[in-house]
Amino acid sequence: QAQLVESGGGLVQPGGSLRLSCVASGIVFRVFDMGWYRQAPGKQRALVAGITSGGSTNYADSVKGRFTISRDNAKNTVYLQMNGLKPEDTAVYYCNCNWRATLDCWGQGTQVTVSS
């Protein structure tokens, strides 16, 4: 059974940094594309950043140049380094796994709050 466990969220001041981690189990991690999504109150869940099994990355325009997604297949872990955080980055951040658009899984989410 696939399981994703996120960690690293919290409260940070504007301009600060956080690093989210997502540890996967129950899947062959190296063949899955992985992604980070976020959902703010009253808004739909949206893609923040994705990384393919081959290591190609893509980002939402709103986070380009500030966030970096990476993966460590030896540790079954995907990371999201978030720098230059803004209040509008406040949301619950979810980790996602996807294999050929036929299998996917979600973590439970981790809260990120950017506020002074």
C-alpha positions as CSV (number, residue, x, y, z in Angstrom):
1,Q,0.0,0.0,0.0
2,A,1.4,3.3,-1.1
3,Q,2.1,5.9,1.6
4,L,3.5,9.4,1.5
5,V,4.5,11.2,4.7
6,E,5.3,14.9,4.5
7,S,7.2,16.9,7.0
8,G,8.9,20.3,7.4
9,G,6.0,22.7,7.4
10,G,5.5,25.4,9.9
11,L,5.3,29.1,10.6
12,V,7.9,31.4,8.9
13,Q,8.3,35.1,8.4
14,P,8.1,36.7,5.0
15,G,11.4,36.2,3.2
16,G,12.2,33.1,5.1
17,S,12.9,29.6,4.0
18,L,11.5,26.1,4.7
19,R,12.3,22.7,3.3
20,L,9.6,20.2,2.9
21,S,10.3,16.5,2.8
22,C,8.1,13.6,1.6
23,V,9.0,10.0,2.3
24,A,7.4,7.3,0.2
25,S,6.8,3.7,1.0
26,G,4.9,0.9,-0.7
27,I,5.9,2.0,-4.2
28,V,8.8,1.6,-6.5
29,F,9.8,5.2,-5.9
30,R,12.3,5.6,-8.7
31,V,9.7,5.0,-11.5
32,F,7.2,7.5,-10.2
33,D,6.9,11.1,-11.1
34,M,6.5,13.2,-7.9
35,G,5.0,16.5,-7.2
36,W,4.1,19.1,-4.6
37,Y,0.7,20.7,-4.6
38,R,-0.8,23.3,-2.3
39,Q,-4.3,24.3,-1.3
40,A,-5.1,27.6,0.3
41,P,-8.4,28.2,2.1
42,G,-11.2,28.7,-0.4
43,K,-9.0,27.7,-3.3
44,Q,-8.5,24.6,-5.4
45,R,-5.5,22.4,-5.0
46,A,-2.8,23.4,-7.5
47,L,0.5,22.1,-8.7
48,V,3.5,23.9,-7.2
49,A,6.4,21.8,-8.6
50,G,6.9,18.4,-10.2
51,I,9.8,16.1,-10.9
52,T,9.7,13.2,-13.3
53,S,11.3,9.8,-12.7
54,G,14.1,11.0,-15.0
55,G,14.7,14.2,-13.0
56,S,13.1,16.8,-15.2
57,T,11.4,19.5,-13.3
58,N,8.5,22.0,-13.8
59,Y,7.2,24.8,-11.6
60,A,4.2,27.0,-11.2
61,D,5.0,30.5,-12.5
62,S,4.3,32.0,-9.0
63,V,7.2,30.0,-7.5
64,K,9.8,30.0,-10.2
65,G,13.2,31.2,-9.0
66,R,12.2,30.7,-5.4
67,F,11.3,27.0,-5.0
68,T,13.4,24.0,-5.9
69,I,12.1,20.4,-6.1
70,S,14.5,17.5,-5.9
71,R,14.5,13.8,-5.2
72,D,16.7,11.2,-3.6
73,N,15.8,7.8,-5.0
74,A,18.1,6.0,-2.5
75,K,16.0,7.5,0.3
76,N,12.6,7.3,-1.4
77,T,12.3,11.0,-0.7
78,V,11.2,14.1,-2.6
79,Y,12.1,17.6,-1.3
80,L,10.7,21.1,-1.8
81,Q,13.2,23.9,-0.9
82,M,11.2,27.1,-0.5
83,N,13.1,30.4,-0.3
84,G,11.8,34.0,-0.3
85,L,8.5,32.9,1.1
86,K,5.6,35.3,0.8
87,P,2.2,35.4,2.6
88,E,0.5,34.2,-0.5
89,D,2.5,30.9,-0.2
90,T,0.5,30.1,2.9
91,A,-1.4,26.8,2.3
92,V,-1.4,23.1,3.0
93,Y,1.2,21.4,0.9
94,Y,0.6,17.9,-0.4
95,C,3.0,15.4,-1.8
96,N,1.8,13.4,-4.8
97,C,3.1,10.3,-6.7
98,N,2.0,9.5,-10.2
99,W,2.8,6.7,-12.6
100,R,1.8,7.0,-16.2
101,A,-1.4,8.8,-15.1
102,T,-2.8,5.4,-14.0
103,L,-1.7,5.2,-10.4
104,D,-1.4,8.1,-8.0
105,C,-1.2,8.7,-4.3
106,W,-1.3,11.6,-1.9
107,G,0.2,12.5,1.5
108,Q,-1.8,13.9,4.4
109,G,-0.5,17.4,3.9
110,T,1.7,19.8,5.9
111,Q,0.7,23.3,6.8
112,V,2.9,26.2,5.7
113,T,2.1,29.6,7.2
114,V,4.0,32.7,6.1
115,S,3.3,35.6,8.4
116,S,5.0,38.3,10.4
